[in-house]
Each structure stands twice: as C-alpha cells, then as structure tokens.
C-alpha cells in the first residue's frame, strides 16, 4: 500500500512525484475528495515544475492510485483482475 514519502510516476509518463497524503476514508479532506470521485487509497502528490531556469513552482494534485506506479514500475493501485490473469495463464 502507498505511504507518504513514496516516489511515484503517472503510468502515462511525467515527472517523479512524492506522495504527501494517502486518503484514508475519514475526515473532511476525504469527504471533499469523495465528491470528486476519489476514494480510500487514492493519493495526494507533490512535485516541482520548472517554469524557467530561475523559477520553480511546487504543484500538488490528487490522483487515483490505479493511475500511478512506483519508480521501479510496480503499479500503485491494487485490486481486481487477479482472477483474469489466472484465466489467461491457463489458456495457453
């Protein structure tokens, strides 16, 4: 499971990001995130965006865990599909 401090990437590419918060299902932050379609296990990440040589902006965004992977390529989002993988292996 994801933890604050983990370094992740979007599966589709982009900069390395640091997880600063994992949604736990409790509290006002989680309620606000749920209204936007996020759920327990999704994460808030922070990264640096270089605007110019002398200008760096810190960005922060909430992401679905299923859209992220660790820097070594391991998918962050858990869940589902394990049975489907077993069926594919049995077919060949």
N, C-alpha and C positions, 0 to 999 in steps of 0.2 A: 504494500500500500504506500501511496505517496506521503511524503513528510515535508514539512517546512525545511528549507535548505537544500532540497534536491535540485539538481540542474536538469532541465528538460528542454525538448525541442518540439515544435509542431511537426507532425508526421509529414505535412506538406512542405516543410522547409522553414527557414527563418533563423533568427538569432537564438543563441542559448539564453534561457530564462531561468530564474531562480523561483522556486515555489515559496511564497511568503505566508500562505494560509491554505489549509485544506478545509473545505466545507464539511461540517460535522452533523448538520441537521438540527442544531439547537441555536437559538439566538436570533436577534434582529437581522444580522448580516445574512444568515441563511434564509430567512423569510423573504428578504428583498431579492436574493439570488433566485429563489424558487419561483418568484413572479416572472423572472426572465428565462425560466426553463432549466436552471441549474439544480443539481441535487447533491446529496451527500457523496463525498469522494471527489467532486469536481474541485478545481484549484484556482487560486489567485496567484498570478505570476508577475514578476517584475524583471525588466531588462533595460539596457541602455540603448538609446537610439542616437547615433551620431548625425547631427544636423550639418555641422561644418567642423573644420579642424579644431576650432576652439569652443564649439557649442555641443553639449551632450544633454539629451533630455531623458529623464527616467520615466519609463512607461509602466503602466500597471493595468492588467486585464484579467478577467475571469475566463477560464477555459473548461470545456468538457474534458474530463480525464481521458476519454476514448480518442481524443484528437492529438494526444501528446505521447512522446516516447522519451526514454532516458537517453543520455548521450551515447550509450553503447548500443542503442537500437531496440531496447526492450520496450514493448508497448506499456504505457502507464495505466490505461483503462483496463480494468479487469472485466471479467464477466462474459458469460454466454459463449456459445459456439463450440464449446469443448466437445459436445456430442457430434457436431457436424464434422469436426476434424477427425474423430474416430471413424465415422462412416466413410470419409474419403480414403483413409488409410486401408480400410477393409476391402474397398472396391478394386484395388489393383494388386 
